[in-house]
């Protein structure tokens, strides 16, 4: 269902873009210029099969995608990298965080949602892309792409409630 909705949206955007391009430029499009949206999604889906093959609960709660987010946040906080989009919110990116949700991304890699223990009501999202060595069926690199964003969703948790839950559920990993 998500794939068909995503495909439909991409096709509509591609058609609108092509129409605007023709109106503004009056150029012809060759077959080499056309991007097959289904092929792109199918390729990333098959790469995601390599990325997430045989993952269980343990792999989803402790993995290199989450570690890439932690490293990225540390670099932001240490001034090693800058991100104008997240700069006004950087004071929220302090301390340790907990993963709320993670799933494979249509664009390859994973979408990771998390909140910081000191500000648990705000949920952040990050896209972590991973390169795949297809011949060896191995992941070669992890990279946070784009800005870390604030989700439209909120936890409504207090720091005290989070600490209580962490005590009761030691299997929850803190990053």
ChimeraX commands (.cxc) that place a marker at each C-alpha (Angstrom):
marker #1 position 0.00,0.00,0.00 radius 0.5
marker #1 position 2.75,2.48,1.00 radius 0.5
marker #1 position 4.69,1.56,-2.13 radius 0.5
marker #1 position 1.72,2.19,-4.43 radius 0.5
marker #1 position 0.91,5.54,-2.79 radius 0.5
marker #1 position 4.55,6.58,-2.94 radius 0.5
marker #1 position 4.78,5.45,-6.58 radius 0.5
marker #1 position 1.63,7.38,-7.48 radius 0.5
marker #1 position 2.90,10.55,-5.80 radius 0.5
marker #1 position 6.25,10.26,-7.57 radius 0.5
marker #1 position 4.56,9.70,-10.92 radius 0.5
marker #1 position 2.30,12.73,-10.42 radius 0.5
marker #1 position 5.30,14.85,-9.45 radius 0.5
marker #1 position 7.22,13.59,-12.48 radius 0.5
marker #1 position 4.29,14.39,-14.80 radius 0.5
marker #1 position 3.85,17.88,-13.30 radius 0.5
marker #1 position 7.57,18.50,-13.59 radius 0.5
marker #1 position 7.59,17.33,-17.19 radius 0.5
marker #1 position 4.59,19.55,-18.04 radius 0.5
marker #1 position 6.22,22.59,-16.44 radius 0.5
marker #1 position 9.45,21.82,-18.22 radius 0.5
marker #1 position 7.70,21.58,-21.62 radius 0.5
marker #1 position 5.75,24.79,-21.09 radius 0.5
marker #1 position 8.78,26.76,-19.96 radius 0.5
marker #1 position 11.44,25.34,-22.25 radius 0.5
marker #1 position 9.63,23.66,-25.17 radius 0.5
marker #1 position 12.33,20.96,-25.21 radius 0.5
marker #1 position 11.84,17.39,-26.31 radius 0.5
marker #1 position 12.52,14.53,-23.95 radius 0.5
marker #1 position 14.49,11.52,-25.12 radius 0.5
marker #1 position 14.06,8.00,-23.76 radius 0.5
marker #1 position 17.38,8.35,-21.88 radius 0.5
marker #1 position 15.95,11.34,-19.96 radius 0.5
marker #1 position 13.01,9.37,-18.55 radius 0.5
marker #1 position 13.53,7.93,-15.06 radius 0.5
marker #1 position 11.63,4.73,-14.38 radius 0.5
marker #1 position 10.22,5.35,-10.90 radius 0.5
marker #1 position 9.26,1.69,-10.47 radius 0.5
marker #1 position 12.83,0.64,-11.29 radius 0.5
marker #1 position 14.29,3.05,-8.71 radius 0.5
marker #1 position 11.92,1.82,-5.99 radius 0.5
marker #1 position 12.42,-1.83,-6.95 radius 0.5
marker #1 position 16.20,-1.38,-6.89 radius 0.5
marker #1 position 16.13,0.20,-3.41 radius 0.5
marker #1 position 13.67,-2.45,-2.23 radius 0.5
marker #1 position 16.01,-5.21,-3.36 radius 0.5
marker #1 position 18.95,-3.42,-1.74 radius 0.5
marker #1 position 16.90,-3.11,1.45 radius 0.5
marker #1 position 16.42,-6.88,1.32 radius 0.5
marker #1 position 20.21,-7.12,1.58 radius 0.5
marker #1 position 20.40,-4.37,4.21 radius 0.5
marker #1 position 17.79,-5.88,6.53 radius 0.5
marker #1 position 17.97,-9.60,5.75 radius 0.5
marker #1 position 17.11,-11.75,8.75 radius 0.5
marker #1 position 16.83,-8.82,11.15 radius 0.5
marker #1 position 15.11,-9.56,14.44 radius 0.5
marker #1 position 14.32,-7.44,17.50 radius 0.5
marker #1 position 17.96,-7.26,18.56 radius 0.5
marker #1 position 19.14,-5.95,15.18 radius 0.5
marker #1 position 16.37,-3.33,15.06 radius 0.5
marker #1 position 17.27,-2.02,18.51 radius 0.5
marker #1 position 21.08,-1.94,18.12 radius 0.5
marker #1 position 22.58,-1.29,14.70 radius 0.5
marker #1 position 24.89,0.88,12.63 radius 0.5
marker #1 position 22.03,3.15,11.46 radius 0.5
marker #1 position 21.39,4.25,15.04 radius 0.5
marker #1 position 25.13,4.59,15.67 radius 0.5
marker #1 position 25.39,6.83,12.58 radius 0.5
marker #1 position 22.67,9.09,14.05 radius 0.5
marker #1 position 24.55,9.25,17.38 radius 0.5
marker #1 position 27.83,10.12,15.63 radius 0.5
marker #1 position 26.08,12.77,13.52 radius 0.5
marker #1 position 24.49,14.40,16.58 radius 0.5
marker #1 position 27.84,14.36,18.41 radius 0.5
marker #1 position 29.50,16.07,15.43 radius 0.5
marker #1 position 26.72,18.70,15.35 radius 0.5
marker #1 position 27.10,19.35,19.08 radius 0.5
marker #1 position 30.91,19.51,18.84 radius 0.5
marker #1 position 30.80,21.98,15.94 radius 0.5
marker #1 position 32.49,19.52,13.57 radius 0.5
marker #1 position 29.60,19.89,11.13 radius 0.5
marker #1 position 26.92,22.53,10.73 radius 0.5
marker #1 position 23.32,22.29,9.61 radius 0.5
marker #1 position 21.44,25.56,9.22 radius 0.5
marker #1 position 18.08,23.76,9.40 radius 0.5
marker #1 position 18.77,22.19,12.80 radius 0.5
marker #1 position 20.88,25.01,14.29 radius 0.5
marker #1 position 17.91,26.75,16.01 radius 0.5
marker #1 position 16.93,23.41,17.57 radius 0.5
marker #1 position 20.42,22.25,18.51 radius 0.5
marker #1 position 19.82,22.86,22.22 radius 0.5
marker #1 position 17.28,19.99,22.09 radius 0.5
marker #1 position 19.92,17.61,20.69 radius 0.5
marker #1 position 21.70,17.17,24.00 radius 0.5
marker #1 position 22.26,14.06,26.05 radius 0.5
marker #1 position 21.13,10.53,25.36 radius 0.5
marker #1 position 18.24,9.45,23.18 radius 0.5
marker #1 position 15.89,6.48,22.80 radius 0.5
marker #1 position 14.64,5.05,19.50 radius 0.5
marker #1 position 10.87,5.24,19.11 radius 0.5
marker #1 position 10.58,3.79,15.61 radius 0.5
marker #1 position 12.76,2.59,12.78 radius 0.5
marker #1 position 11.91,1.26,9.33 radius 0.5
marker #1 position 13.54,0.71,5.95 radius 0.5
marker #1 position 13.42,3.82,3.76 radius 0.5
marker #1 position 12.10,3.81,0.19 radius 0.5
marker #1 position 15.21,5.79,-0.70 radius 0.5
marker #1 position 17.52,3.17,0.76 radius 0.5
marker #1 position 18.74,2.76,4.29 radius 0.5
marker #1 position 16.51,3.52,7.25 radius 0.5
marker #1 position 14.28,6.19,8.73 radius 0.5
marker #1 position 15.00,6.53,12.43 radius 0.5
marker #1 position 12.73,8.29,14.95 radius 0.5
marker #1 position 14.00,9.11,18.42 radius 0.5
marker #1 position 13.61,11.40,21.41 radius 0.5
marker #1 position 16.06,12.74,23.94 radius 0.5
marker #1 position 15.61,11.74,27.56 radius 0.5
marker #1 position 15.91,15.37,28.73 radius 0.5
marker #1 position 13.19,16.51,26.23 radius 0.5
marker #1 position 11.10,13.39,25.71 radius 0.5
marker #1 position 8.04,15.11,24.29 radius 0.5
marker #1 position 9.82,16.04,21.02 radius 0.5
marker #1 position 10.34,13.27,18.46 radius 0.5
marker #1 position 13.09,13.71,15.88 radius 0.5
marker #1 position 13.53,11.92,12.56 radius 0.5
marker #1 position 16.61,11.16,10.54 radius 0.5
marker #1 position 17.27,9.36,7.26 radius 0.5
marker #1 position 20.39,7.20,7.31 radius 0.5
marker #1 position 21.49,5.92,3.91 radius 0.5
marker #1 position 23.69,2.87,3.63 radius 0.5
marker #1 position 25.76,1.87,0.63 radius 0.5
marker #1 position 25.51,-1.75,-0.44 radius 0.5
marker #1 position 28.21,-3.89,-2.01 radius 0.5
marker #1 position 25.84,-6.07,-4.03 radius 0.5
marker #1 position 28.42,-8.69,-5.02 radius 0.5
marker #1 position 29.35,-9.35,-1.37 radius 0.5
marker #1 position 25.86,-8.56,-0.02 radius 0.5
marker #1 position 27.46,-6.25,2.54 radius 0.5
marker #1 position 26.87,-2.72,3.79 radius 0.5
marker #1 position 29.91,-0.53,3.20 radius 0.5
marker #1 position 28.96,2.85,4.63 radius 0.5
marker #1 position 26.32,4.68,6.70 radius 0.5
marker #1 position 25.53,8.36,6.22 radius 0.5
marker #1 position 22.92,10.68,7.74 radius 0.5
marker #1 position 21.40,12.48,4.77 radius 0.5
marker #1 position 19.48,15.72,4.97 radius 0.5
marker #1 position 18.65,17.47,8.18 radius 0.5
marker #1 position 17.45,15.92,11.37 radius 0.5
marker #1 position 13.83,17.03,11.59 radius 0.5
marker #1 position 11.19,17.36,14.27 radius 0.5
marker #1 position 8.29,14.98,13.79 radius 0.5
marker #1 position 4.66,16.08,13.85 radius 0.5
marker #1 position 4.12,13.52,16.61 radius 0.5
marker #1 position 4.82,14.03,20.32 radius 0.5
marker #1 position 5.30,11.51,23.12 radius 0.5
marker #1 position 3.58,13.39,25.97 radius 0.5
marker #1 position 6.11,11.75,28.29 radius 0.5
marker #1 position 7.98,13.44,31.09 radius 0.5
marker #1 position 11.62,12.79,31.86 radius 0.5
marker #1 position 10.55,11.07,35.08 radius 0.5
marker #1 position 8.24,8.70,33.17 radius 0.5
marker #1 position 11.03,7.88,30.71 radius 0.5
marker #1 position 13.47,7.13,33.54 radius 0.5
marker #1 position 10.84,4.93,35.21 radius 0.5
marker #1 position 10.27,3.01,31.95 radius 0.5
marker #1 position 14.00,2.58,31.43 radius 0.5
marker #1 position 14.34,1.10,34.92 radius 0.5
marker #1 position 11.45,-1.31,34.33 radius 0.5
marker #1 position 12.65,-2.27,30.82 radius 0.5
marker #1 position 16.42,-2.72,30.80 radius 0.5
marker #1 position 16.22,-4.09,27.23 radius 0.5
marker #1 position 15.48,-0.55,25.97 radius 0.5
marker #1 position 18.75,0.80,24.62 radius 0.5
marker #1 position 19.83,4.36,25.42 radius 0.5
marker #1 position 22.12,6.07,22.92 radius 0.5
marker link #1:1,2 radius 0.2
marker link #1:2,3 radius 0.2
marker link #1:3,4 radius 0.2
marker link #1:4,5 radius 0.2
marker link #1:5,6 radius 0.2
marker link #1:6,7 radius 0.2
marker link #1:7,8 radius 0.2
marker link #1:8,9 radius 0.2
marker link #1:9,10 radius 0.2
marker link #1:10,11 radius 0.2
marker link #1:11,12 radius 0.2
marker link #1:12,13 radius 0.2
marker link #1:13,14 radius 0.2
marker link #1:14,15 radius 0.2
marker link #1:15,16 radius 0.2
marker link #1:16,17 radius 0.2
marker link #1:17,18 radius 0.2
marker link #1:18,19 radius 0.2
marker link #1:19,20 radius 0.2
marker link #1:20,21 radius 0.2
marker link #1:21,22 radius 0.2
marker link #1:22,23 radius 0.2
marker link #1:23,24 radius 0.2
marker link #1:24,25 radius 0.2
marker link #1:25,26 radius 0.2
marker link #1:26,27 radius 0.2
marker link #1:27,28 radius 0.2
marker link #1:28,29 radius 0.2
marker link #1:29,30 radius 0.2
marker link #1:30,31 radius 0.2
marker link #1:31,32 radius 0.2
marker link #1:32,33 radius 0.2
marker link #1:33,34 radius 0.2
marker link #1:34,35 radius 0.2
marker link #1:35,36 radius 0.2
marker link #1:36,37 radius 0.2
marker link #1:37,38 radius 0.2
marker link #1:38,39 radius 0.2
marker link #1:39,40 radius 0.2
marker link #1:40,41 radius 0.2
marker link #1:41,42 radius 0.2
marker link #1:42,43 radius 0.2
marker link #1:43,44 radius 0.2
marker link #1:44,45 radius 0.2
marker link #1:45,46 radius 0.2
marker link #1:46,47 radius 0.2
marker link #1:47,48 radius 0.2
marker link #1:48,49 radius 0.2
marker link #1:49,50 radius 0.2
marker link #1:50,51 radius 0.2
marker link #1:51,52 radius 0.2
marker link #1:52,53 radius 0.2
marker link #1:53,54 radius 0.2
marker link #1:54,55 radius 0.2
marker link #1:55,56 radius 0.2
marker link #1:56,57 radius 0.2
marker link #1:57,58 radius 0.2
marker link #1:58,59 radius 0.2
marker link #1:59,60 radius 0.2
marker link #1:60,61 radius 0.2
marker link #1:61,62 radius 0.2
marker link #1:62,63 radius 0.2
marker link #1:63,64 radius 0.2
marker link #1:64,65 radius 0.2
marker link #1:65,66 radius 0.2
marker link #1:66,67 radius 0.2
marker link #1:67,68 radius 0.2
marker link #1:68,69 radius 0.2
marker link #1:69,70 radius 0.2
marker link #1:70,71 radius 0.2
marker link #1:71,72 radius 0.2
marker link #1:72,73 radius 0.2
marker link #1:73,74 radius 0.2
marker link #1:74,75 radius 0.2
marker link #1:75,76 radius 0.2
marker link #1:76,77 radius 0.2
marker link #1:77,78 radius 0.2
marker link #1:78,79 radius 0.2
marker link #1:79,80 radius 0.2
marker link #1:80,81 radius 0.2
marker link #1:81,82 radius 0.2
marker link #1:82,83 radius 0.2
marker link #1:83,84 radius 0.2
marker link #1:84,85 radius 0.2
marker link #1:85,86 radius 0.2
marker link #1:86,87 radius 0.2
marker link #1:87,88 radius 0.2
marker link #1:88,89 radius 0.2
marker link #1:89,90 radius 0.2
marker link #1:90,91 radius 0.2
marker link #1:91,92 radius 0.2
marker link #1:92,93 radius 0.2
marker link #1:93,94 radius 0.2
marker link #1:94,95 radius 0.2
marker link #1:95,96 radius 0.2
marker link #1:96,97 radius 0.2
marker link #1:97,98 radius 0.2
marker link #1:98,99 radius 0.2
marker link #1:99,100 radius 0.2
marker link #1:100,101 radius 0.2
marker link #1:101,102 radius 0.2
marker link #1:102,103 radius 0.2
marker link #1:103,104 radius 0.2
marker link #1:104,105 radius 0.2
marker link #1:105,106 radius 0.2
marker link #1:106,107 radius 0.2
marker link #1:107,108 radius 0.2
marker link #1:108,109 radius 0.2
marker link #1:109,110 radius 0.2
marker link #1:110,111 radius 0.2
marker link #1:111,112 radius 0.2
marker link #1:112,113 radius 0.2
marker link #1:113,114 radius 0.2
marker link #1:114,115 radius 0.2
marker link #1:115,116 radius 0.2
marker link #1:116,117 radius 0.2
marker link #1:117,118 radius 0.2
marker link #1:118,119 radius 0.2
marker link #1:119,120 radius 0.2
marker link #1:120,121 radius 0.2
marker link #1:121,122 radius 0.2
marker link #1:122,123 radius 0.2
marker link #1:123,124 radius 0.2
marker link #1:124,125 radius 0.2
marker link #1:125,126 radius 0.2
marker link #1:126,127 radius 0.2
marker link #1:127,128 radius 0.2
marker link #1:128,129 radius 0.2
marker link #1:129,130 radius 0.2
marker link #1:130,131 radius 0.2
marker link #1:131,132 radius 0.2
marker link #1:132,133 radius 0.2
marker link #1:133,134 radius 0.2
marker link #1:134,135 radius 0.2
marker link #1:135,136 radius 0.2
marker link #1:136,137 radius 0.2
marker link #1:137,138 radius 0.2
marker link #1:138,139 radius 0.2
marker link #1:139,140 radius 0.2
marker link #1:140,141 radius 0.2
marker link #1:141,142 radius 0.2
marker link #1:142,143 radius 0.2
marker link #1:143,144 radius 0.2
marker link #1:144,145 radius 0.2
marker link #1:145,146 radius 0.2
marker link #1:146,147 radius 0.2
marker link #1:147,148 radius 0.2
marker link #1:148,149 radius 0.2
marker link #1:149,150 radius 0.2
marker link #1:150,151 radius 0.2
marker link #1:151,152 radius 0.2
marker link #1:152,153 radius 0.2
marker link #1:153,154 radius 0.2
marker link #1:154,155 radius 0.2
marker link #1:155,156 radius 0.2
marker link #1:156,157 radius 0.2
marker link #1:157,158 radius 0.2
marker link #1:158,159 radius 0.2
marker link #1:159,160 radius 0.2
marker link #1:160,161 radius 0.2
marker link #1:161,162 radius 0.2
marker link #1:162,163 radius 0.2
marker link #1:163,164 radius 0.2
marker link #1:164,165 radius 0.2
marker link #1:165,166 radius 0.2
marker link #1:166,167 radius 0.2
marker link #1:167,168 radius 0.2
marker link #1:168,169 radius 0.2
marker link #1:169,170 radius 0.2
marker link #1:170,171 radius 0.2
marker link #1:171,172 radius 0.2
marker link #1:172,173 radius 0.2
marker link #1:173,174 radius 0.2
marker link #1:174,175 radius 0.2
view
